[in-house]
């Protein structure tokens, strides 16, 4: 009886926690990196330069994001591929990223409003 209960408990606990493959970022770290990547993309898009020039400039910003987070680009790509295999996980990652970007945007807007008064 105890053996069956123990096995059932073990199965329930192990099913609840999915192990990530080696070299895949956890969701929290992935969201942090995605936020900074989107901020870098937004920043580059505000520069008064031609599209071709911005395409050449963006990789430098992206490299700085990976350096900041101490994540090799290959690990980010592998992680992105992993999460894209599950639409629900990817939706959750993007929802968290977008929510965080909205909070950042609101904070910047409030700061601008305070400075202009």
C-alpha positions in Angstrom: 0.0 0.0 0.0 2.7 2.5 0.9 4.7 1.6 -2.1 1.8 2.3 -4.4 1.1 5.6 -2.7 4.8 6.6 -2.9 4.9 5.7 -6.6 1.7 7.7 -7.3 3.1 10.7 -5.4 6.4 10.5 -7.3 4.6 10.3 -10.7 2.4 13.3 -9.8 5.4 15.4 -8.7 7.6 14.5 -11.6 4.8 15.3 -14.1 4.2 18.7 -12.5 7.8 19.8 -13.2 9.0 19.5 -16.7 12.7 19.4 -17.1 14.3 21.6 -19.6 16.7 20.2 -22.1 20.4 21.1 -21.6 21.2 24.5 -22.9 17.6 25.8 -22.8 16.8 29.0 -20.8 14.1 28.8 -18.2 11.0 30.9 -18.8 12.0 33.7 -16.5 15.4 34.2 -18.1 13.9 33.8 -21.5 11.4 36.6 -20.8 14.2 38.9 -19.5 16.2 38.4 -22.7 13.1 38.8 -24.9 12.3 42.1 -23.2 15.7 43.5 -23.9 15.7 42.3 -27.5 12.4 44.0 -28.1 13.7 47.2 -26.5 16.8 47.0 -28.7 14.6 46.6 -31.8 12.5 49.5 -30.8 15.5 51.7 -30.2 17.1 50.9 -33.5 13.8 51.6 -35.3 13.8 55.1 -33.9 17.2 56.1 -35.4 16.8 58.4 -38.4 18.6 56.0 -40.8 17.7 53.8 -43.7 16.3 50.4 -43.1 19.4 48.7 -44.6 21.6 50.6 -42.2 19.4 49.7 -39.2 19.6 46.0 -40.2 23.4 46.3 -40.0 23.3 48.1 -36.7 20.8 45.9 -34.9 23.1 42.8 -34.5 25.5 45.0 -32.4 22.6 45.8 -30.1 21.5 42.2 -30.0 25.1 41.1 -29.1 25.0 43.6 -26.2 21.7 42.1 -24.9 23.3 38.6 -24.9 26.4 39.9 -23.2 24.3 41.7 -20.5 22.4 38.5 -19.7 25.5 36.3 -20.1 23.7 34.1 -22.6 25.3 32.9 -25.9 23.2 33.6 -28.9 23.2 29.9 -29.7 21.5 29.2 -26.3 18.9 31.8 -27.0 18.1 30.4 -30.4 18.0 26.8 -29.0 15.6 28.1 -26.3 13.4 29.9 -28.7 13.2 26.8 -30.9 12.3 24.7 -27.8 9.5 27.1 -26.7 8.1 27.5 -30.2 7.3 23.8 -30.3 4.6 24.5 -27.7 2.2 27.3 -28.7 0.8 27.7 -25.2 4.3 28.1 -23.7 5.3 30.6 -26.4 2.0 32.5 -25.9 2.7 32.7 -22.2 6.3 33.9 -22.8 5.1 36.6 -25.2 2.3 37.6 -22.9 4.7 38.1 -20.0 7.1 40.0 -22.3 4.4 42.3 -23.6 3.1 42.9 -20.1 6.6 43.9 -19.0 7.1 46.1 -22.0 3.8 47.9 -21.2 5.0 48.5 -17.6 8.3 49.9 -18.8 6.5 52.1 -21.4 4.1 53.4 -18.7 7.0 54.2 -16.4 8.8 56.1 -19.1 5.7 58.0 -20.0 5.1 58.9 -16.3 8.7 60.1 -16.0 8.3 62.2 -19.2 5.1 63.7 -17.8 6.8 64.5 -14.5 9.7 66.2 -16.2 7.5 68.3 -18.5 5.6 69.8 -15.6 
